[in-house]
Amino acid sequence: MKKDHVKEELKKLFKSLDFISNNFLNKKGISKKELHIFFNIYQQLGLTWEFLGLQCKHWNGYKKTKEAKICCKICGKIKGIGESYYMLPAKGLKIIGTKLNPNSKKTFKTKKEATIVNDIISFHGSILNVDVHNSYRSSYFGNKYAINLAAERIVSLKESGVECSIDPYLIHVKTNKTKNKRGKRKFGGFPWEIRKKDLKQFPVLFEFSENYQFLGLTIFR
Ligand SMILES: [Zn+2]
């Protein structure tokens, strides 16, 4: 929606809110039943305000309210307050949030305190999780094995039983064969540590430049 349209719609909405409030909610001698109906209408208009407010880019800046709060001149939203909903275009690029990274050298007591963002979205059947946190202390088995977990930004994607997670140090791919019952024990090794005949069982193709610089890899399913 364009600025003028949003402004116009919000103006009309505020008029409706005032109308309900002045003529019904504050009306003397109104029955309980009627009051309940008008209270609900007021609440529903409030919800419309919340959604319509998502269209506002606060184009005209902010003003101070009587309660010394800073609010948008157009939609009346208090500056800096968190939104409960996102508004996304049905077509084209959808944007939620900005790229955040760890922002403190401190080690926090709990993961909750250290968390900057930990958000998840199911996008057309794929699950994407972004977990950004500062360093924190974590303990296993009581406080016996307390360890410091490093500050990091981990992005993971789950699709058709395959999980790929990316952090500053590793790109890890877990296939749905990881839990295969054929072998219970798990091993790891660099290609040169593995015998050629065993290596031949791995459906991995390395991509590299003419100088043998690693460019990427393909895993066949
Ligand atoms: Zn606004």
Residues whose N, C-alpha, C, O or C-beta is under 5 A from the ligand:
A	BS01	ZN	C56 K57 H58 C72 I74 C75 G76
